[in-house]
């Protein structure tokens, strides 16, 4: 039994977040008590949630696994938590685990909701697990294959991960495109070819769009070859998107397809569970080059200011790591 106090980050109203303290419910049979070491801010989705830009029609779909409260607040939201198991089944006590939990320093969840980290994955890098899941699901949705000419528009965390995964396909010709030339160094760290524009339009077999900007999606349409697929990975919230569908969209017989991490593609559901996908995502994080995706760090106490700043930033940030005190 425990009567701990937990500090939690809440979006009290659009554009306003606070850290609040509350009694932690007593741990139940089959649950684990986790002390958080790090959490990660998912820049795209979390800043949309923070600004109150989740459409009414998507309130149920966009709920995080352990979300408390409703859009647009007050609510506790997030899904990239790494911590140490303090209490629970003997097989888990003392292990470092990943959980799809909001920003909070201490919490109880069912034991099956945590995934132990591979020994080669440091806790700080493991906050990328949810992003790797998203990228992995996108590659599955696209059915990318060996030898494909692949263009990825948008070098945020998910775009970089998609390009990194596709670059491992035998014979694939992968190009990552972003208007921010500073992303070239991150792409180089991952071994992915980079350009700040698409030089040859209309020749890609497959285009991923992950910039989060309508202009990026228009570029993705232009980069696609005849009967190619454009896989939309970005999520716009309440933002309307205008596309030039009166140009080559029809004559090239293009397919615009969405990808969303909440559902595993139907051709994999007979064999794949979310738990299996998460285990694979964590194993992929054994690649130390992925540390290049974590650019900034802050203390948990500074999270309200950090979230406010990120929500107002115009440039696409990479992963922002949140550090928690060493004691619960």
GITADA-V108243 format. One record per pair of residues at least 24 apart in sequence whose C-alpha atoms are under 8 Angstrom apart, sorted by sequence separation. I is the first residue (numbers start at 1). GAP is how many residues later the second one is. D is the distance in Angstrom with one decimal. If there is no record, write none. Layout:
BEGIN
I|GAP|D, I|GAP|D
END
This chain:
BEGIN
2|24|5.6, 77|24|7.8, 78|24|3.8, 79|24|7.9, 92|24|7.9, 134|24|7.1, 135|24|7.5, 138|24|7.4, 145|24|6.7, 146|24|4.9, 147|24|4.2, 148|24|4.9, 149|24|4.7, 150|24|4.8, 151|24|4.9, 152|24|4.8, 153|24|4.9, 154|24|5.0, 201|24|7.7, 202|24|7.1, 204|24|7.0, 205|24|7.0, 206|24|6.1, 207|24|6.2, 208|24|6.2, 209|24|5.7, 210|24|4.8, 212|24|6.5, 228|24|8.0, 230|24|7.5, 232|24|7.1, 294|24|6.2, 295|24|6.2, 296|24|4.9, 297|24|4.6, 298|24|5.1, 299|24|4.8, 300|24|5.5, 1|25|5.9, 2|25|6.9, 77|25|5.0, 78|25|6.1, 146|25|5.5, 147|25|4.1, 148|25|6.2, 149|25|6.1, 150|25|6.4, 151|25|6.0, 152|25|6.0, 153|25|6.2, 167|25|6.7, 198|25|6.9, 206|25|7.7, 208|25|6.9, 209|25|6.6, 218|25|6.2, 227|25|5.7, 228|25|7.6, 229|25|6.0, 230|25|6.1, 231|25|6.1, 232|25|6.0, 233|25|6.4, 293|25|5.8, 294|25|4.8, 295|25|6.4, 296|25|6.1, 297|25|5.8, 298|25|6.1, 299|25|6.2, 300|25|7.9, 1|26|6.2, 76|26|6.3, 77|26|7.3, 131|26|7.1, 132|26|7.3, 135|26|5.9, 136|26|7.1, 139|26|7.7, 146|26|5.4, 147|26|6.7, 151|26|7.3, 164|26|6.4, 217|26|7.8, 218|26|7.1, 222|26|7.8, 226|26|4.4, 227|26|4.8, 228|26|5.4, 229|26|4.7, 230|26|4.9, 231|26|4.9, 232|26|4.8, 233|26|5.4, 293|26|6.0, 294|26|6.2, 295|26|7.9, 297|26|7.1, 76|27|7.8, 96|27|7.3, 131|27|6.0, 135|27|5.0, 139|27|7.4, 145|27|7.5, 160|27|6.9, 164|27|7.5, 214|27|5.7, 225|27|6.9, 226|27|6.2, 227|27|4.8, 228|27|6.4, 229|27|6.0, 230|27|6.1, 231|27|5.7, 232|27|6.1, 233|27|7.0, 294|27|6.8, 98|28|7.0, 155|28|6.6, 164|28|6.3, 214|28|6.9, 221|28|7.1, 226|28|6.6, 227|28|6.9, 229|28|7.0, 231|28|6.7, 98|29|7.5, 132|29|6.6, 136|29|7.5, 163|29|6.7, 214|29|7.7, 225|29|7.8, 100|30|7.6, 131|30|7.8, 135|30|7.9, 224|30|7.5, 46|31|7.6, 98|31|7.8, 46|32|7.0, 155|32|8.0, 17|33|7.7, 178|33|7.8, 16|34|7.4, 66|34|7.2, 67|34|7.7, 14|35|7.8, 15|35|5.7, 65|35|6.5, 66|35|5.7, 67|35|7.0, 14|36|5.6, 15|36|5.0, 42|36|7.7, 64|36|7.7, 65|36|7.1, 66|36|6.9, 13|37|7.8, 14|37|4.7, 15|37|7.4, 41|37|7.5, 64|37|7.9, 14|38|4.7, 42|38|7.7, 11|39|6.3, 13|39|7.6, 41|39|7.2, 40|40|5.2, 83|40|7.6, 39|41|5.3, 40|41|6.7, 82|41|6.3, 39|42|4.4, 82|42|7.8, 38|43|6.1, 39|43|6.0, 37|44|7.9, 38|44|5.3, 82|44|6.8, 36|45|6.8, 37|45|5.8, 38|45|6.7, 82|45|6.3, 36|46|5.8, 37|46|4.7, 81|46|6.2, 36|47|4.0, 37|47|7.1, 80|47|5.3, 35|48|5.2, 36|48|6.5, 80|48|7.2, 34|49|5.9, 35|49|5.3, 80|49|7.2, 159|49|7.9, 34|50|5.4, 35|50|6.4, 80|50|6.3, 159|50|7.6, 34|51|4.5, 35|51|6.7, 79|51|7.1, 159|51|5.3, 33|52|5.7, 34|52|5.8, 158|52|6.8, 159|52|7.4, 32|53|6.5, 33|53|5.5, 34|53|7.4, 151|53|6.5, 32|54|7.4, 33|54|5.0, 149|54|7.8, 150|54|5.7, 153|54|7.4, 156|54|7.3, 32|55|5.5, 33|55|6.5, 149|55|5.2, 150|55|6.1, 151|55|6.5, 152|55|5.7, 153|55|6.1, 154|55|6.5, 155|55|7.4, 156|55|6.8, 32|56|4.4, 148|56|8.0, 149|56|5.2, 150|56|5.0, 151|56|4.8, 152|56|4.7, 153|56|4.9, 154|56|4.9, 155|56|6.8, 31|57|6.0, 32|57|7.2, 148|57|6.0, 149|57|6.6, 150|57|5.8, 151|57|6.3, 152|57|6.0, 153|57|5.8, 154|57|3.9, 14|58|6.2, 30|58|7.0, 31|58|7.9, 148|58|7.3, 150|58|7.8, 152|58|7.3, 153|58|6.1, 154|58|7.6, 13|59|6.3, 14|59|6.9, 30|59|7.2, 13|60|4.9, 12|61|5.3, 13|61|5.8, 11|62|5.8, 12|62|4.1, 144|62|7.3, 154|62|7.1, 11|63|5.5, 12|63|6.5, 153|63|6.4, 10|64|6.6, 11|64|5.4, 39|64|6.3, 142|64|7.7, 153|64|7.8, 10|65|5.5, 11|65|6.3, 10|66|4.7, 11|66|7.7, 153|66|7.7, 9|67|6.3, 10|67|7.3, 153|67|6.5, 8|68|7.5, 36|68|7.0, 37|68|7.7, 36|69|4.9, 35|70|6.0, 36|70|5.9, 35|71|4.7, 34|72|5.7, 35|72|6.9, 151|72|7.5, 33|73|7.2, 34|73|5.4, 33|74|5.8, 34|74|6.2, 33|75|4.5, 32|76|5.5, 33|76|6.9, 31|77|6.3, 32|77|5.7, 31|78|5.3, 32|78|6.2, 31|79|4.1, 32|79|5.4, 30|80|5.9, 31|80|4.9, 27|81|6.1, 30|81|6.0, 24|82|7.9, 24|83|7.0, 25|83|7.8, 24|84|7.9, 38|85|7.1, 37|86|7.5, 38|86|6.2, 40|87|5.3, 142|87|7.7, 39|88|5.9, 40|88|7.2, 38|89|7.1, 42|89|7.8, 142|89|6.4, 141|90|8.0, 9|93|7.7, 138|93|7.7, 9|94|5.6, 8|95|6.1, 9|95|6.3, 138|95|7.0, 8|96|4.4, 7|97|5.7, 8|97|6.8, 6|98|6.9, 7|98|5.7, 6|99|6.1, 7|99|7.2, 190|99|5.9, 6|100|5.3, 189|100|6.3, 190|100|7.1, 5|101|7.9, 6|101|7.1, 190|102|8.0, 189|103|6.9, 186|106|6.1, 186|107|7.2, 141|118|6.4, 138|121|5.7, 137|122|7.5, 138|122|7.4, 137|123|7.6, 138|123|7.5, 137|124|6.0, 141|124|6.0, 140|125|6.9, 134|126|7.4, 134|127|5.1, 137|127|6.7, 133|128|7.1, 137|128|7.5, 157|136|6.4, 133|144|6.9, 133|145|6.5, 136|145|7.5, 130|148|7.9, 133|148|5.5, 129|149|7.3, 132|149|5.5, 132|150|7.9, 130|151|7.8, 129|152|5.8, 132|152|7.9, 129|153|5.7, 126|156|6.8, 129|156|7.4, 128|157|7.8, 126|159|6.8, 115|160|8.0, 125|160|7.1, 156|160|6.2, 121|161|7.6, 156|161|6.8, 157|161|5.6, 121|162|7.7, 156|162|5.9, 157|162|6.7, 115|163|7.6, 115|164|7.0, 118|164|7.0, 121|164|6.2, 117|165|6.6, 118|165|6.4, 121|165|5.1, 125|165|7.5, 120|166|5.6, 125|166|6.3, 44|168|7.6, 118|168|7.7, 125|169|7.7, 55|182|6.0, 54|183|5.1, 55|183|5.4, 53|184|5.4, 54|184|6.2, 53|185|5.5, 48|189|6.6, 45|190|7.4, 44|191|7.7, 128|191|7.7, 127|194|7.7, 124|197|7.5, 105|219|6.7, 106|222|6.7, 105|223|6.9, 50|257|7.7, 47|260|7.2, 51|260|7.0, 50|261|7.2, 47|263|7.0, 48|263|7.6, 47|264|5.0, 43|267|7.4, 43|274|6.9, 43|275|7.5, 43|276|7.1, 42|277|6.9, 43|277|7.9, 41|278|6.4, 42|278|7.9, 40|279|6.6, 41|279|5.5, 40|280|5.8, 41|280|6.7, 40|281|4.8, 41|281|7.6, 19|282|7.5, 39|282|6.1, 40|282|5.9, 38|283|6.8, 39|283|5.1, 19|284|8.0, 38|284|5.5, 39|284|6.9, 19|285|7.2, 38|285|4.9, 18|286|5.7, 37|286|6.3, 38|286|5.9, 17|287|5.2, 37|287|5.2, 16|288|7.7, 36|288|6.5, 37|288|7.4, 37|289|7.2, 17|290|7.7, 17|291|7.7, 16|292|7.4, 15|293|6.7, 35|293|6.2, 9|294|7.6, 9|295|7.6, 15|296|8.0
END
